[in-house]
Amino acid sequence: MVLIHVMDRGNPVDRAICGVGDGRGARGDLVHLIAFRKTRRVNCETKLNNVPDAVKRTGASPKPRLDFLPLAGRVCRRYQNGVTGERKYRLGILGSGRGTNFTAIADACATGIIPAEVAIVMSDVESAPILDRARERGLAARFIPPGNFRTKLDEAAEQAYITALQEAGVDLVVLAGYMRILKGEFLRAFPQRVVNIHPALLPSFPGLEAWRQALDYGVKFTGVTVHFVDQGVDTGPILAQQTVPVLAGDTPATLHARMQEVERVLYPATIAALARGEVSVRGRHTIWRS
């Protein structure tokens, strides 16, 4: 199996593109280039010339058959709690920082890419820019003090979050850079309705600064995972993954920046699939309908 990663530095959406495939290579390798700009086809043959030598597989056909799939076709297949005709699917977003993933999600909701609306944005950091970004969009934004613990919510704070999300009529809780571990009553209040994005190909490199872990370990590929949140740390059922190459000369900052570009595409697309009811869950397996 050959993974080919194509980067068009001229377009942020195109900087993180991957392919896995079914075109037969010269030595029997499987080659399939999937490239997309949002939902439009792009010139893959031109982009193929820009693939770094480090991620090309020797022996593959120089002119593999190219198949073109939009991102939505790659990621989206019916989550059983999806949107109905009665009202819009509602998102509650929790974040502790700048809110770059929140911005991508809010923009996707505003343009109809995600058939949902952001009902409320909450943070455990009073000065977090994510709250300012939410207010700039006219969205409900609320700071709830986390309590005395460093990595989790205390009991009163946990209940305050649960109450606020329930009063907002939230269907899906989206963690966007939220730096508190959610367990216990919170997850029981929203069973299989809390999602997170992690900068690694789980189960590899769970926890903090996963991009640095990958770089220190010496892997050639890392990536991004969207998953349901369960009682463990980055252990919930996996919804979607996207690979990212580790390039020669990468620093933690450059690798993380490329991974963030992927996050801002993969996360909205996965949330859109959930909102449309296109994903079902069986144990640890998530099943996408075509």
N, C-alpha and C positions, 0 to 999 in steps of 0.2 A: 504494500500500500504506500502510495506517495502522497505526501502533503505538500501542496504548493501554496505559498502565501504571497499575495500580490499587494504592493503598497503604491498607491498614487498619492504622493505627498501634496498634490495640488488640491485635494478634496478631503476634508476631515472624515467624511463618511466612508471614503474609499481606502483609508489608510490601513484598515485591518480587514482583510478579505482572506478567506481560506477556501480550500477545496479538498474533497475526498472523493474517489471516484470510480468510474466504470469504463473509461476509455482504455483500450489495450495498448500497452507500451511495447517497445521493441523486444524486451526480454521478459515479457509476461507481467511486467509491473502494471498496477492499476493506476491510471492517471485520470483525474477529472478536475478540471478547473471550474470553480464556481465563482463568478465575479458579479458584483452588483453595485449599483449606486442607487440607494433607497430601493425602489421597485422597478427601476429601468435597466435595460440591458446596456452593457458598456463594451468597449472595444477590448476584448480580452487578449487578442493576439498582440496588440501593442503593449499591453500591460505585462504580458508574459516575458518580454525582453527585459523588464525591470526587476524581475525576481532576483534577489540576491543569490550569488553562486552558492553560498553556504546552505541554502535550503533547497537547491535543486538535487534531484536524485540521479546519479549517473546511470546510464543505461535506459532511461526512459525515452520514449519516442520524442524527437524534437518537435513534431507536429501532432500532438495527441488530438483525438476528437474532443471538441469543446462543447459542453452543454451549458446552457444559460438558465439559471434559476434566480428569481428575485429573492431577496432576504425573507420576505414573508413566507415564500414557499419552502425555504430552508428551515425556518424556525417554527412556523405555525401549523399545527395539525388539528379536544373539547373538554374544557374543565367543567366538571359537573355543576359547579356553582356559578355558571356564566350568566351573562346579561339576559334579561327577558324583555318582552315588548312593553312591559308596564312602566319601567323607569330605567334611568341610566345606571350602569354599574358604577359603584363609588369606591374611590381609593382613599385610604388614610396613609400618609407618608411620614415616616419617622427618620430624622437625620440629626447629626451632631456637628456637621461642618459646612462646607461651602455650598453644597446642594447642586453639584453639576449633574448628577444622575436625576435628581428631582427636576431640574430644568428640562432635560431631555424628555422626561415622562410627561411633564405639564405641557410642553410644546406638542407632543404627540397626541395628547388628549384634545388640545385646542384645535388641531388640524384634522381630527377625526381618524388618525392612524390607530389610536387606541379608542375603542368605543366606550369611553368611560369619562368620569369627571373626578377631579381631585376634591374630596369633601373637606379634608382638614390636613394641615401640616403641623407636626409637633416636634419639639426638640428638648433634649435634656441640658442644652447649653443656651443660656439666655441671650448671648450675643452672637449666636450662630448665624452666618449669612443666609442659610437656607430659609430662615424665618423672614428675612428682608426680601428675599426673592419671591417668596409666597405672597407677601403683602403687596409687592409691586404688581402682582397679577390679580389682586383683589381677592385672594383666597384666604380662608380662615387660617390663622397661624397662631400657635400657642406654645409657650414655654411652660413645662411642668418640671419643677425641681426633682431631681432623681433620688434625693435622700442622702444618707451618709455613706453608702457603699461606693467603691471606686469603679467597679465593673458591672454592676447590676442595679436594678431598681429596688428600693425598699418596699415594704408591703403597702404603705399608704400611696406611694408614687405609682406603683403598679396598678392599684385600683383606680387611681385618677386617670391613668392612660386608658384603661379598659372602659371606664365610664364615658370619657370624651369620645372615643372611637365608636362606641355603641350609640351614643346620642347623635353622632354625625351620620349614622346609618351606613357605616363602612362595610363593604363586601370583602375587600382584600386589604391587608396591611402590608405596605411596601417599605422595607428597610433600605434607606439610601444613605449609606455612610453613618448608620446609627451605631454608636460605640458601646452600647450596653447589651449584655446577654439577657435574652428574654426566656423565661422558663415558667414552670408552675401554672399559676392561675391565668396568666396572660395567654399562654398557648391553649389552655383548656377553654378560654373564652372565644378563641378564634382557631378552631381545629382545622388544619390544612388550609389556613387562610392567611398565613404569614409567609412572605417570600423575601429572599435576600440575594444579593449578588456578591460573589467572592472572587478576588483576583488570582485564581489558580484553577487548574483542572482537578477539582476534588475527585477522589479523596486525598490527592497529594497536596501538601503544604496548607493545611488548615491554620487558622489563627492569624495573628497580626503580621503585616508587611510580607505577605505571601510572595510578592514579586522579588523581594530581596532574598527570601528563602530559596526561590527557584534559581536565581542568579548564583548564589553561594553554592548551591548543590551542583551546578554545572549542567543542567538540562538544556537540551537544544530547542525544546518547545515547552511553553507553558500555556496559559489561557485564562478564560473567564468562565465561571459557572453561575447559573441562576438555579436556586434550589428552594424548596420549602424549608422552613425553620422547624426543628424539633428540639427535644430536650438537650441534645448535645451541642457541641460547638462545630458548626459547619458540617453537620452530619445528616441533614435532612434529604429526602428524595430529590434527585436531580431533575430539573426541568429542561435545561438547555445548556450547551457548552460550545465554546468557540476557541480554537487554538490561536496562539500568538507565537511567532518565532522569536527565539533569543538570538540576537545578531552579534557578530563579533564586534567588540568595542562597546557593547551595551553597558550602561550604568544603571543603578536602581532607578534613577529619575527617568532616563529615556525609555527603559522597558515599561515602567509604570505608566508613562504618558501614552504609549501605544495601546496598553491594555485598557486605559480609560476611554480611548476612542472606540474600542470594541464594546465596552460596557454601554456606551450611550446609544448603540444600535441594538444590541442583543436584549437589554433589559426592557425597553419599550415594546419590542416585538413579542417577547414572551408574555408580558402583561396583557398585550392585545389578544393573544391566543387564549389566555385565561378568561378575559372579559367576554370573549365570544363563545365560551364554553367548549373549546376545542381540545381540552386536555382532560383525561381521566386518570385516576390514581389507583393502582393495585399494589398494596404493600409498599415496597420501595420503588416500584416501577411506575413511571409516568408514561401514559400512552397518548400519542397525538393522532387525531383523526385526519385523514387526507381530505 
